[in-house]
Amino acid sequence: MATVEKKEASQVTHLSATIDMIEKDVEKESLTGVAGAISKWITTLDKHEDLKAISGTLEKLKEAIADKDGKLIVKLMTSAGEQTNKAAEMAEGDEANKIKMLAKCLLAAAKAISKFA
């Protein structure tokens, strides 16, 4: 049981760190460091069959960031936010709240990025 609790705590910490990073990058109008975080999320999500759609969207987002395709970045961040919001409905407790916050953050970031993309 302690292992499950540690895993859940680790996931909540990972969610919190991602949310903080997105908020800071949006404030700075920068996507520096986002690719590394996206890679970590892809690895995490690939372990869950029901979350592979989000993983696929994040793969495309990573490519769009590398290509500096602003319009595609906005589109994919919006899609990732919407998919993440749906995934939050399957989660429970603090993890569900963090996933909802991540979805909201992705959607807000997409909106903010659209202003300078």
Residue frames relative to the residue before (quaternion, step in Angstrom):
aa qw qx qy qz dx dy dz
M 1.0000 0.0000 0.0000 0.0000 0.00 0.00 0.00
A 0.6344 0.5413 -0.3347 0.4387 3.58 0.99 -0.79
T 0.6171 0.5510 -0.3430 0.4449 3.59 1.09 -0.69
V 0.6366 0.5134 -0.3206 0.4779 3.59 0.99 -0.81
E 0.6609 0.5020 -0.3077 0.4654 3.59 0.91 -0.87
K 0.6407 0.5122 -0.3275 0.4689 3.61 0.99 -0.78
K 0.6427 0.5227 -0.3158 0.4626 3.58 1.00 -0.85
E 0.6611 0.4950 -0.3033 0.4753 3.58 0.94 -0.88
A 0.6432 0.5127 -0.3232 0.4680 3.61 0.97 -0.81
S 0.6386 0.5262 -0.3154 0.4646 3.56 1.04 -0.82
Q 0.6573 0.5050 -0.3096 0.4660 3.59 0.97 -0.83
V 0.6413 0.5070 -0.3247 0.4756 3.59 0.99 -0.79
T 0.6334 0.5163 -0.3264 0.4750 3.60 1.01 -0.78
H 0.6404 0.5224 -0.3111 0.4692 3.59 0.99 -0.87
L 0.6392 0.5167 -0.3134 0.4756 3.59 0.99 -0.84
S 0.6650 0.5127 -0.3015 0.4516 3.59 0.87 -0.97
A 0.6587 0.5092 -0.3078 0.4606 3.58 0.94 -0.90
T 0.6524 0.5107 -0.3114 0.4654 3.58 0.99 -0.82
I 0.6372 0.5249 -0.3221 0.4634 3.57 0.95 -0.85
D 0.6555 0.5135 -0.3045 0.4625 3.59 0.90 -0.94
M 0.6637 0.5123 -0.3045 0.4520 3.57 0.92 -0.93
I 0.6568 0.5027 -0.3192 0.4626 3.60 0.89 -0.89
E 0.6558 0.5167 -0.3171 0.4498 3.59 0.88 -0.90
K 0.6755 0.4882 -0.2958 0.4667 3.60 0.92 -0.88
D 0.6662 0.5031 -0.3094 0.4552 3.59 0.94 -0.87
V 0.6311 0.5150 -0.3387 0.4710 3.59 1.02 -0.71
E 0.6326 0.5289 -0.3328 0.4576 3.60 0.96 -0.82
K 0.7339 0.4059 -0.2208 0.4979 3.59 1.01 -0.83
E 0.3410 -0.7445 0.4880 0.3022 3.59 1.33 -0.13
S 0.5316 0.6008 -0.3938 0.4487 3.54 0.95 0.98
L 0.2346 -0.7556 0.5903 0.1598 3.54 -1.18 0.54
T 0.2847 0.7759 -0.5086 0.2412 3.56 1.27 0.41
G 0.8158 0.2540 -0.1954 0.4814 3.55 -0.89 0.91
V 0.5279 0.6526 -0.4084 0.3587 3.57 1.20 -0.33
A 0.6163 0.5743 -0.3550 0.4053 3.61 0.97 -0.79
G 0.6463 0.5187 -0.3187 0.4601 3.60 0.99 -0.80
A 0.6601 0.4943 -0.2986 0.4804 3.56 0.96 -0.86
I 0.6292 0.5303 -0.3333 0.4603 3.57 1.01 -0.80
S 0.6392 0.5308 -0.3264 0.4507 3.59 0.94 -0.85
K 0.6448 0.5122 -0.3180 0.4699 3.58 0.98 -0.83
W 0.6652 0.4981 -0.3054 0.4648 3.58 0.97 -0.84
I 0.6113 0.5440 -0.3534 0.4532 3.58 1.00 -0.75
T 0.6491 0.5170 -0.3042 0.4678 3.57 0.94 -0.92
T 0.6709 0.4981 -0.2905 0.4663 3.58 0.93 -0.92
L 0.7169 0.4708 -0.2556 0.4462 3.58 0.82 -1.01
D 0.6011 0.5835 -0.3571 0.4131 3.58 1.09 -0.65
K 0.6068 0.5665 -0.3482 0.4355 3.59 1.21 -0.38
H 0.7251 0.3780 -0.2085 0.5365 3.58 1.27 -0.31
E 0.4413 -0.7365 0.4538 0.2383 3.55 -0.44 1.25
D 0.7136 0.4696 -0.2622 0.4488 3.59 0.93 -0.89
L 0.7003 0.4351 -0.2751 0.4945 3.62 1.26 -0.05
K 0.3853 0.7584 -0.4588 0.2568 3.59 1.26 0.15
A 0.5741 0.5783 -0.3932 0.4258 3.63 1.10 -0.50
I 0.6421 0.5005 -0.3216 0.4834 3.58 1.01 -0.81
S 0.6255 0.5480 -0.3282 0.4480 3.57 0.99 -0.86
G 0.6567 0.5118 -0.3027 0.4639 3.58 0.96 -0.87
T 0.6372 0.5137 -0.3190 0.4778 3.56 1.01 -0.82
L 0.6671 0.5037 -0.3039 0.4569 3.58 0.96 -0.84
E 0.5863 0.5525 -0.3662 0.4657 3.61 1.11 -0.64
K 0.6737 0.4840 -0.2869 0.4792 3.58 0.93 -0.95
L 0.6263 0.5399 -0.3300 0.4554 3.58 1.05 -0.78
K 0.6335 0.5359 -0.3224 0.4557 3.57 0.96 -0.86
E 0.6577 0.4989 -0.2961 0.4805 3.57 1.00 -0.85
A 0.6495 0.5169 -0.3158 0.4595 3.60 0.96 -0.86
I 0.6331 0.5152 -0.3303 0.4739 3.59 1.04 -0.75
A 0.6510 0.5095 -0.3145 0.4667 3.59 0.95 -0.87
D 0.7038 0.4425 -0.2484 0.4972 3.58 1.08 -0.77
K 0.3259 -0.7706 0.4751 0.2725 3.59 1.35 -0.21
D 0.3184 0.7397 -0.5089 0.3041 3.55 1.03 0.94
G 0.2877 -0.8325 0.4526 0.1387 3.55 0.16 1.34
K 0.6822 0.4904 -0.2959 0.4545 3.56 0.85 -0.94
L 0.6636 0.4861 -0.3007 0.4826 3.57 1.00 -0.80
I 0.5918 0.5601 -0.3577 0.4563 3.60 1.07 -0.71
V 0.6607 0.5049 -0.3007 0.4670 3.57 0.89 -0.95
K 0.6607 0.5141 -0.3033 0.4552 3.57 0.89 -0.97
L 0.7143 0.4565 -0.2602 0.4622 3.58 0.85 -0.97
M 0.6242 0.5158 -0.3483 0.4722 3.61 1.05 -0.65
T 0.6221 0.5266 -0.3327 0.4743 3.56 1.05 -0.75
S 0.6603 0.5040 -0.2994 0.4694 3.56 0.92 -0.92
A 0.6537 0.5061 -0.3081 0.4707 3.60 0.94 -0.89
G 0.6348 0.5305 -0.3233 0.4594 3.58 1.03 -0.77
E 0.6724 0.4890 -0.2917 0.4729 3.57 0.94 -0.89
Q 0.6544 0.5014 -0.3079 0.4750 3.59 0.98 -0.84
T 0.6481 0.5189 -0.3081 0.4646 3.57 1.00 -0.84
N 0.6142 0.5469 -0.3369 0.4584 3.56 1.05 -0.77
K 0.6566 0.4958 -0.3033 0.4807 3.59 0.98 -0.83
A 0.6400 0.5260 -0.3200 0.4596 3.59 1.04 -0.80
A 0.6010 0.5779 -0.3550 0.4228 3.59 1.08 -0.68
E 0.6002 0.5795 -0.3526 0.4237 3.57 1.13 -0.59
M 0.6732 0.4817 -0.2897 0.4804 3.60 1.21 -0.48
A 0.6361 0.5389 -0.3211 0.4492 3.59 1.22 -0.44
E 0.2931 -0.7514 0.5671 0.1670 3.53 -1.33 0.23
G 0.8521 0.2477 -0.1481 0.4366 3.52 -1.36 0.34
D 0.8409 -0.1398 0.1334 0.5056 3.53 -1.14 -0.82
E 0.6106 0.5579 -0.3476 0.4417 3.55 1.07 -0.74
A 0.6419 0.5199 -0.3199 0.4640 3.61 0.96 -0.84
N 0.6543 0.5132 -0.3110 0.4602 3.57 0.96 -0.86
K 0.6671 0.4919 -0.3021 0.4709 3.58 0.95 -0.84
I 0.6407 0.5145 -0.3303 0.4644 3.59 0.99 -0.78
K 0.6285 0.5171 -0.3273 0.4801 3.60 1.03 -0.76
M 0.6470 0.5122 -0.3133 0.4700 3.57 1.01 -0.85
L 0.6288 0.5262 -0.3281 0.4692 3.58 1.03 -0.79
A 0.6416 0.5198 -0.3204 0.4642 3.59 0.95 -0.86
K 0.6584 0.5037 -0.3005 0.4717 3.56 0.91 -0.93
C 0.6510 0.5201 -0.3028 0.4626 3.56 1.02 -0.84
L 0.6434 0.5160 -0.3194 0.4666 3.60 0.96 -0.82
L 0.6663 0.4953 -0.2977 0.4712 3.57 0.96 -0.86
A 0.6520 0.4961 -0.3110 0.4816 3.59 1.00 -0.81
A 0.6404 0.5196 -0.3258 0.4624 3.58 1.00 -0.79
A 0.6282 0.5319 -0.3373 0.4568 3.59 0.97 -0.82
K 0.6571 0.5077 -0.3026 0.4679 3.56 0.98 -0.90
A 0.6727 0.4934 -0.2971 0.4645 3.58 0.93 -0.90
I 0.6596 0.5076 -0.3055 0.4626 3.59 0.95 -0.88
S 0.6008 0.5784 -0.3665 0.4125 3.60 1.04 -0.68
K 0.6194 0.5628 -0.3437 0.4260 3.61 1.17 -0.47
F 0.7917 0.2393 -0.1575 0.5396 3.60 1.13 -0.48
A 0.5062 0.6528 -0.4251 0.3699 3.59 1.25 0.18
